[in-house]
């Protein structure tokens, strides 16, 4: 297996690909003086150019969003490619044959040259198919597209074409244009017939299947004529050295930037569904081609939706019927459930697929389909509940017997308990604690004896029991003068995370002196804190998912709507003053502990330790003084 690309080749890729030429293929650049070029940054929305390109230095930098680097980094970012693939793309651009180092010797990756030729074969084939779509023989193909709401511009956008009859028209065309028969076979464009080589597709509407870099690597073909001897409605290119069905998604070349930007992807079932989604204003739609959506597909999408080494995004699957959706959703309870908590299901009404929905009810209905997505776990559970009469006790019992073991399979404990509580609501079962207990028992989790249905809210300063009899975290009094700043800071983190910012995220747990506030702080940080980019209901929901102690989720929702005590609308100055007050309180406690330690030390017998601690005390006193000044500056 080939190893790493030789360093000298990487250097050549950087030197021979002028960065102004490469960036200029994506962005209109103009001279800005001092040898620099400027243009609108492709990595964030802006109206005034802030992207600077220095051709002499081979670098780019955006003063708006901070993206920058060399020509390889630019291709990695804009094409969403790993380093090696970006280098290979740029090497192809200049016709450089890369050398790979591995196994103690230099090895030439022979299939790089093969790949280039096969990509050229597919590129020429797509051009041929696209040209044929305009001919008289392709009337049925044009009608097919028109009847499904796609005009000429949409067909061109997705590269639609037509495979003509005649058995070998494409094969002869490619051979006449310098390609070898062996290349056509290897590309799966042609195959051996009874009397020689023939085309793989005949009299079918054709879509090019592209890799995420935009190279055509295969085709999908749709049956149009009743006398077509091949009954299969859809045919796909067989796998080849450049086409691996488990790693390619139709539409990804068009959708990848929006997927990365929105952290959302919509997975549909067919070529026309992808087209319908994009034309309706859902530019994140993709579809597998010739195989079921699998782990390798998810790995590709994960690379687009990674942020700071964490997967942050939504994967939305659309189905044209409840049964298909239910079957897929139930599979999510198997395996490691890595992304199940961020997976959603969208079912079109009346068994329609997205293409049919767009034709029947318009673009807005397609967008609404995505907006009404349901969490995968919820969809699976409620799909099963639909089979039972939940108005009767017998039906409720039977439904719980069926679904409790399913909920118990959820591996995330917080989510499992949350769905157990929801299961009680959905079935109409009054004893929530019993349902949670049954789920925990089925999951093999420890369960405490006793318990009663939790009260919605404890009295100020009191406590309540959780769904399984666990003692709920005691509730602090909202007006506790010693903890006013702590409560204000938590409200700011929930309601105005942009104002709280990194200073909040850096607060240690012991900055909060009440167990409930500690629990809220831990839940917020577990949800990503202010750096998560979440706000409003999304942040509240994420934090609630991490609120494992009874009563914490309720306190979170309370803090999310509670007014601030000293101001009607908090600003940066106010929030910073509250943060400083919380830090000052923490430092004051640290000073007290340090003084206590000093009192127990002899300045004679432990002189070195005493001097060190005394120095720490002086530094903390100075820090506390500065924090006090900052804390007093935010409230008039």
C-alpha positions in Angstrom: 0.0 0.0 0.0 1.3 3.5 -0.9 2.6 5.6 2.0 3.0 9.3 2.4 3.6 11.7 -0.5 7.3 12.6 -0.9 8.1 16.0 0.6 9.7 17.2 -2.6 6.5 16.5 -4.5 4.5 18.5 -2.0 6.9 21.4 -2.4 6.5 21.2 -6.1 2.7 21.3 -5.8 3.0 24.5 -3.7 5.5 26.1 -6.0 3.9 25.3 -9.4 0.3 26.0 -8.4 0.2 29.8 -8.3 -2.1 30.7 -5.4 -3.6 33.6 -7.2 -4.6 31.4 -10.2 -6.1 28.7 -7.9 -8.0 31.1 -5.7 -9.0 33.0 -8.9 -10.9 29.9 -10.1 -13.3 30.3 -7.2 -13.2 34.0 -6.4 -13.0 37.2 -8.5 -9.8 38.9 -7.4 -8.7 42.5 -7.9 -5.5 44.4 -7.2 -5.4 46.0 -3.7 -2.0 47.6 -3.7 1.3 46.4 -2.2 1.3 43.4 -4.4 -1.9 42.0 -2.8 -5.1 40.8 -4.4 -8.5 41.1 -2.7 -11.8 39.3 -3.1 -14.9 38.2 -1.3 -14.1 35.4 1.1 -15.7 32.1 0.1 -15.6 30.8 3.7 -18.1 33.3 5.2 -20.8 35.7 4.1 -19.6 39.2 3.5 -20.3 42.3 1.3 -16.9 43.9 1.6 -13.8 42.0 0.3 -11.7 40.8 3.2 -9.8 37.9 1.5 -6.2 38.9 0.7 -4.0 36.8 -1.6 -0.3 37.3 -1.7 1.0 35.6 -4.9 4.6 36.3 -4.1 4.3 34.7 -0.7 1.9 31.9 -1.9 -0.5 32.6 1.0 -4.0 33.8 1.6 -5.7 35.3 4.6 -9.2 36.5 5.4 -9.3 39.4 7.8 -13.0 38.7 8.4 -13.1 35.1 9.5 -9.4 34.4 10.0 -9.0 31.6 7.5 -5.6 31.5 5.9 -2.7 29.3 4.7 -1.1 28.1 1.5 -2.6 26.8 -1.7 -3.1 23.3 -0.3 -4.9 24.7 2.7 -7.2 26.7 0.4 -8.2 23.6 -1.6 -8.7 21.6 1.6 -11.0 24.2 2.9 -13.0 25.1 -0.2 -13.3 21.5 -1.5 -13.5 19.9 2.0 -10.8 17.5 1.1 -8.2 15.8 3.4 -4.6 16.8 2.9 -3.6 14.0 0.7 -6.6 14.4 -1.6 -6.0 18.1 -1.9 -2.3 17.6 -2.8 -3.4 15.0 -5.4 -6.0 17.4 -6.8 -3.4 20.1 -7.3 -0.9 17.6 -8.7 -3.4 16.6 -11.3 -3.9 20.3 -12.1 -0.3 20.7 -13.1 0.2 17.2 -14.5 2.6 16.2 -11.8 3.1 12.4 -11.1 3.4 12.0 -7.4 5.8 9.6 -5.6 4.7 7.9 -2.4 7.1 6.8 0.2 6.5 3.6 2.2 8.0 0.3 3.2 11.5 1.7 3.3 11.6 2.5 -0.4 10.0 4.9 -2.9 6.9 3.5 -4.6 5.1 5.1 -7.5 1.4 4.9 -7.1 0.5 3.5 -10.4 -3.2 3.9 -10.1 -2.8 7.7 -9.9 -2.2 7.6 -13.7 -5.0 5.1 -14.1 -7.3 7.3 -12.2 -6.6 10.3 -14.3 -7.4 8.4 -17.5 -10.6 6.9 -16.1 -11.7 10.3 -14.9 -11.1 11.6 -18.4 -13.1 8.8 -19.8 -16.1 9.7 -17.6 -15.7 13.4 -18.4 -15.9 12.7 -22.1 -18.8 10.3 -21.6 -20.8 12.9 -19.6 -20.2 15.4 -22.4 -21.5 12.9 -24.9 -24.6 12.0 -22.9 -25.4 15.7 -22.3 -25.2 16.4 -26.0 -27.5 13.5 -26.8 -30.1 14.9 -24.4 -30.8 17.7 -26.9 -31.4 15.3 -29.8 -34.7 13.9 -31.2 -34.1 10.4 -29.8 -34.1 11.9 -26.2 -37.7 13.3 -26.3 -38.8 10.8 -23.7 -36.0 11.8 -21.4 -36.8 15.5 -21.7 -40.5 14.7 -21.1 -39.6 12.7 -18.0 -37.7 15.6 -16.5 -40.3 18.2 -17.5 -43.1 16.1 -15.9 -41.2 16.0 -12.7 -40.8 19.8 -12.6 -37.2 20.1 -13.9 -36.4 22.6 -16.6 -33.4 22.8 -18.8 -31.4 24.7 -16.3 -32.0 22.1 -13.6 -31.0 19.3 -16.0 -27.8 21.2 -16.8 -27.0 21.9 -13.2 -27.1 18.1 -12.4 -25.4 17.1 -15.7 -28.4 15.1 -16.9 -27.9 13.3 -20.2 -29.2 10.5 -22.5 -27.7 7.2 -23.4 -28.8 6.6 -27.1 -29.7 3.4 -28.7 -27.5 1.6 -31.2 -25.5 -0.4 -28.7 -22.1 1.1 -29.3 -22.4 4.8 -30.1 -20.6 6.0 -26.9 -17.9 3.3 -27.2 -17.1 4.3 -30.8 -17.2 8.0 -29.9 -14.6 7.5 -27.1 -12.4 5.2 -29.2 -12.4 7.9 -31.9 -11.3 10.4 -29.3 -8.1 8.6 -28.3 -9.2 6.4 -25.5 -8.3 2.7 -25.4 -10.8 -0.1 -25.2 -9.1 -1.4 -22.0 -9.8 1.9 -20.4 -13.4 1.8 -21.3 -13.8 -1.6 -19.8 -12.0 -0.6 -16.7 -14.1 2.5 -16.3 -17.3 0.3 -16.7 -18.4 2.5 -19.6 -18.3 -0.3 -22.1 -18.6 -4.1 -21.8 -18.1 -7.1 -24.1 -21.1 -8.0 -26.2 -21.7 -10.9 -28.6 -20.1 -9.2 -31.5 -17.6 -6.9 -29.8 -17.7 -4.0 -27.3 -21.0 -2.3 -26.5 -22.2 0.6 -24.4 -23.3 -0.3 -20.8 -26.4 1.9 -21.0 -28.9 2.2 -23.8 -32.0 4.5 -24.3 -31.9 5.7 -20.7 -31.9 9.0 -18.9 -28.5 9.4 -17.3 -27.1 11.2 -14.3 -23.4 11.6 -13.7 -22.2 10.5 -10.3 -19.4 12.7 -9.0 -17.0 12.3 -6.1 -16.8 15.1 -3.6 -14.1 16.8 -5.6 -16.4 17.1 -8.6 -14.9 14.4 -10.8 -17.4 12.2 -12.7 -16.7 8.6 -11.5 -19.9 6.8 -12.6 -23.4 7.1 -13.9 -27.0 6.2 -12.9 -29.5 5.4 -15.6 -33.3 5.4 -15.5 -35.5 3.2 -17.7 -37.8 5.2 -20.0 -39.2 2.7 -22.6 -41.6 -0.2 -22.0 -39.7 -2.3 -24.6 -36.4 -1.9 -22.7 -35.2 -5.5 -22.3 -33.7 -4.7 -18.9 -36.6 -4.5 -16.5 -34.7 -2.7 -13.6 -35.9 0.8 -13.3 -32.4 2.1 -12.3 -29.0 0.9 -13.3 -25.7 2.1 -12.0 -22.1 1.8 -13.2 -20.5 -1.2 -11.7 -17.7 -0.6 -9.2 -14.4 0.4 -10.8 -11.0 1.6 -9.5 -12.5 5.1 -9.1 -16.1 4.3 -8.2 -16.9 2.7 -4.8 -20.6 2.8 -4.2 -20.2 2.8 -0.4 -18.1 6.0 -0.5 -19.9 8.1 -3.1 -23.1 10.2 -2.6 -25.0 11.7 -5.5 -25.2 15.5 -5.2 -22.4 15.8 -2.7 -20.3 17.9 -5.1 -23.1 20.5 -5.1 -24.1 20.1 -1.5 -20.8 19.9 0.4 -20.3 23.6 1.1 -23.8 24.1 2.4 -23.5 20.9 4.5 -20.3 22.2 6.0 -21.8 25.7 6.5 -25.2 24.6 8.0 -24.0 21.4 9.7 -26.9 19.6 8.3 -27.4 17.0 5.6 -30.6 15.6 4.1 -30.4 12.0 2.8 -33.0 11.1 0.2 -33.6 8.0 -1.8 -33.2 8.9 -5.5 -31.7 11.2 -8.1 -34.9 13.1 -8.7 -35.4 13.5 -5.0 -32.0 15.2 -4.7 -32.9 17.5 -7.6 -36.3 18.3 -6.1 -34.7 19.2 -2.8 -32.1 21.5 -4.3 -34.6 23.2 -6.6 -37.0 23.7 -3.6 -34.3 25.4 -1.5 -32.8 22.5 0.4 -29.2 22.5 -0.9 -27.9 20.0 1.6 -29.6 16.9 0.0 -27.7 13.9 -1.2 -28.5 10.3 -2.0 -26.6 7.0 -2.1 -26.3 5.4 -5.6 -26.7 1.7 -6.2 -26.4 0.7 -2.6 -27.9 1.4 0.8 -26.6 4.3 2.9 -23.9 2.9 5.2 -21.1 3.6 7.6 -18.7 4.7 4.8 -21.2 7.3 3.6 -21.5 8.5 7.2 -17.8 8.8 7.5 -17.7 11.1 4.4 -20.4 13.3 5.9 -18.8 13.3 9.2 -15.7 14.9 7.7 -17.8 17.8 6.4 -19.6 18.3 9.7 -16.6 18.1 12.1 -15.9 21.1 14.3 -13.0 21.1 16.7 -12.7 17.3 16.4 -16.3 16.9 17.4 -19.3 15.9 15.3 -21.7 18.8 15.3 -24.6 18.4 12.9 -27.9 16.8 11.9 -28.4 13.9 9.6 -32.0 13.9 8.3 -33.3 10.9 6.5 -36.4 11.2 4.3 -38.7 8.3 3.5 -41.8 8.0 1.4 -43.7 5.9 4.0 -43.8 5.2 7.7 -42.9 1.5 7.2 -39.7 2.2 5.4 -38.8 4.9 8.0 -39.6 2.7 10.9 -37.5 -0.1 9.6 -34.5 2.2 9.2 -35.1 3.9 12.5 -35.2 0.6 14.5 -31.8 -0.3 13.1 -30.4 2.8 14.9 -30.8 1.0 18.2 -28.2 -1.5 17.0 -24.5 -0.8 16.8 -22.7 2.0 18.7 -25.3 4.7 18.3 -22.5 7.2 17.7 -24.6 9.6 15.7 -28.1 8.4 16.6 -28.7 11.3 18.9 -28.1 13.7 16.0 -30.2 11.8 13.5 -33.7 12.7 12.4 -36.5 11.3 10.3 -38.8 13.2 7.9 -41.8 11.4 6.4 -43.6 13.1 3.5 -47.4 13.0 3.7 -49.5 10.5 1.8 -46.5 8.3 1.0 -45.0 10.8 -1.4 -41.3 11.1 -2.1 -39.8 14.6 -2.1 -40.1 14.9 -5.9 -43.8 14.0 -5.8 -44.3 16.3 -2.8 -42.8 19.3 -4.7 -45.0 18.6 -7.8 -48.1 18.3 -5.6 -47.7 21.0 -3.1 -44.8 23.2 -4.1 -41.3 24.2 -2.9 -42.5 25.4 0.5 -43.9 21.9 1.3 -40.5 20.4 0.6 -38.8 22.8 3.0 -41.5 22.2 5.6 -40.9 18.5 5.3 -37.3 19.1 6.5 -38.4 21.6 9.2 -40.8 19.0 10.7 -38.1 16.4 11.2 -38.4 14.1 14.2 -35.6 12.8 16.4 -34.8 9.2 15.2 -35.3 7.6 18.7 -38.7 9.4 19.1 -39.8 8.4 15.6 -38.9 4.7 16.2 -40.7 4.6 19.6 -43.8 6.5 18.4 -44.1 4.4 15.3 -44.4 1.3 17.5 -46.9 3.0 19.8 -49.2 3.7 16.8 -50.0 0.0 16.7 -51.7 0.1 20.2 -54.9 1.4 21.6 -53.5 3.9 24.1 -57.0 4.9 25.3 -57.3 1.6 27.2 -55.2 0.2 30.1 -54.7 -3.1 28.2 -53.3 -1.1 25.2 -51.0 1.0 27.4 -49.6 -2.1 29.2 -49.0 -3.9 25.9 -47.4 -0.8 24.4 -45.1 -0.5 27.4 -44.2 -4.2 27.2 -43.2 -3.6 23.6 -41.3 -0.3 23.9 -39.6 -0.5 27.3 -37.0 -3.0 26.1 -36.4 -0.8 23.0 -35.8 2.4 25.1 -33.5 0.4 27.3 -31.2 -0.2 24.3 -30.4 3.6 24.2 -26.8 3.7 25.5 -26.7 7.3 26.6 -28.1 7.2 30.1 -29.4 10.8 30.1 -31.2 10.2 26.8 -32.5 6.9 28.0 -34.0 8.4 31.1 -35.4 11.3 29.1 -37.1 9.0 26.6 -38.4 6.8 29.4 -40.1 9.8 30.8 -41.5 10.7 27.4 -42.6 7.1 26.9 -44.9 7.5 30.0 -46.4 10.7 28.5 -46.9 9.2 25.1 -48.6 6.1 26.4 -50.7 8.1 29.0 -49.2 6.1 31.9 -49.5 8.2 35.0 -46.7 6.7 37.0 -43.6 8.1 35.3 -41.3 6.8 38.0 -42.4 3.2 37.3 -41.7 3.5 33.6 -38.2 5.0 34.2 -37.5 2.2 36.7 -38.7 -0.5 34.3 -36.4 1.0 31.6 -33.4 1.1 33.9 -34.1 -2.5 35.0 -34.3 -3.6 31.4 -31.0 -1.8 30.6 -29.3 -3.4 33.6 -28.8 0.0 35.3 -28.9 0.4 39.1 -32.3 1.4 40.4 -33.1 2.7 43.9 -36.2 1.4 45.6 -39.2 3.5 46.3 -40.1 6.8 44.6 -43.1 8.7 43.6 -44.1 10.9 40.7 -41.9 14.1 40.9 -43.6 17.4 41.6 -43.2 19.8 38.7 -41.4 22.3 40.9 -40.2 22.3 44.5 -40.7 25.2 46.8 -37.8 27.7 46.9 -35.0 26.3 48.9 -36.7 22.8 49.0 -36.2 19.6 47.1 -38.2 16.9 45.4 -37.6 13.3 44.4 -36.8 12.3 40.9 -38.6 9.8 38.7 -36.9 6.8 40.2 -36.9 7.9 43.8 -33.6 9.6 43.6 -33.4 12.7 45.7 -33.6 15.8 43.5 -31.0 18.4 43.8 -32.1 21.1 46.3 -33.4 24.3 44.8 -31.6 27.5 45.7 -33.6 30.6 46.6 -33.7 32.9 43.6 -32.9 36.0 45.8 -30.1 34.5 47.9 -27.8 37.5 48.3 -24.7 35.4 48.5 -25.4 33.8 45.2 -27.0 36.6 43.1 -24.0 36.8 40.8 -23.8 33.1 40.3 -27.5 33.0 39.2 -27.1 36.0 36.9 -24.0 34.4 35.3 -26.0 31.1 34.6 -28.9 33.1 33.1 -26.4 35.0 30.9 -24.9 31.7 29.7 -28.3 30.4 28.8 -29.9 33.6 27.5 -27.0 35.5 26.1 -24.2 33.0 25.5 -22.3 35.4 23.2 -22.0 37.9 26.0 -20.9 35.2 28.6 -18.3 33.8 26.2 -15.0 32.0 27.0 -14.8 33.6 30.4 -17.9 31.7 31.5 -16.7 28.4 29.9 -13.4 28.7 31.9 -15.2 28.9 35.3 -14.4 25.9 37.4 -17.2 23.9 39.2 -16.2 25.3 42.6 -17.0 28.8 41.4 -20.6 27.9 42.2 -21.5 27.3 45.8 -24.9 25.6 45.5 -25.3 22.0 44.2 -28.0 23.1 41.9 -25.9 25.8 40.3 -23.0 23.4 40.0 -25.2 20.9 38.2 -26.5 23.5 35.8 -23.0 24.7 35.1 -21.9 21.1 34.4 -24.8 20.5 32.1 -24.1 23.7 30.1 -20.4 22.8 29.7 -21.3 19.2 28.7 -23.5 20.7 26.0 -20.5 22.6 24.6 -20.8 25.8 26.7 -21.0 29.2 25.0 -18.5 27.9 22.4 -21.0 25.4 21.1 -22.6 28.1 18.9 -26.0 27.1 20.2 -28.4 29.6 21.6 -32.0 29.9 22.7 -34.1 26.7 22.6 -31.3 24.7 21.0 -28.9 25.4 23.9 -31.5 24.8 26.5 -32.4 21.4 24.9 -28.7 20.4 24.6 -28.0 21.3 28.3 -31.2 19.5 29.4 -30.0 16.3 27.7 -27.0 16.4 30.0 -29.0 17.2 33.2 -28.9 13.8 34.7 -29.9 14.8 38.3 -33.6 15.2 39.0 -34.7 18.8 39.1 -31.8 20.2 37.1 -33.7 20.3 33.8 -36.5 22.2 35.4 -34.0 24.7 36.9 -32.4 25.1 33.5 -35.7 26.1 31.9 -36.4 28.5 34.7 -33.1 30.3 34.3 -33.7 30.4 30.6 -36.7 32.6 30.9 -36.1 34.5 34.2 -35.4 38.2 34.0 -32.1 39.7 35.1 -32.2 41.2 38.5 -30.5 44.6 38.0 -31.0 45.3 34.3 -33.7 44.9 31.8 -31.4 44.0 28.9 -27.9 42.8 29.9 -24.9 44.1 28.0 -21.3 43.1 27.8 -20.4 45.3 30.7 -23.0 43.9 33.0 -22.3 40.3 32.2 -18.6 40.8 32.6 -19.2 42.4 36.0 -21.2 39.4 37.2 -18.5 37.0 35.9 -15.9 39.0 37.8 -18.1 38.9 41.0 -18.3 35.1 40.8 -14.5 34.9 40.3 -13.9 37.3 43.1 -16.0 35.1 45.4 -14.0 32.1 44.4 -10.7 33.9 45.0 -12.0 35.1 48.4 -12.6 31.5 49.4 -9.1 30.5 48.2 -7.6 33.4 50.2 -9.4 32.1 53.3 -8.1 28.6 52.8 -4.6 30.0 52.3 -4.7 32.0 55.5 -5.8 29.0 57.4 -2.8 27.0 56.1 -0.5 29.9 57.0 -1.8 29.9 60.5 -0.9 26.3 60.9 2.6 26.8 59.7 5.6 28.0 61.7 7.5 30.8 59.9 10.6 29.5 61.5 10.4 25.7 61.2 8.8 25.8 57.7 10.3 29.0 56.4 10.5 28.1 52.7 6.9 26.9 52.5 5.7 29.8 54.6 7.3 32.3 52.3 5.9 30.6 49.2 2.4 30.5 50.5 2.7 34.1 51.7 3.7 35.1 48.2 0.7 33.3 46.8 -1.5 35.1 49.3 -0.2 38.5 48.3 -0.8 37.7 44.6 -4.4 36.5 45.3 -5.2 39.6 47.3 -4.1 41.8 44.3 -6.1 39.6 42.0 -9.2 39.9 44.2 -8.8 43.6 44.4 -8.8 43.9 40.6 -11.8 41.6 40.3 -13.7 43.7 42.8 -13.2 46.8 40.7 -14.4 45.0 37.6 -17.4 43.6 39.4 -18.4 47.0 40.7 -18.1 48.6 37.2 -21.0 46.8 35.6 -23.9 47.9 37.8 -24.9 51.6 38.1 
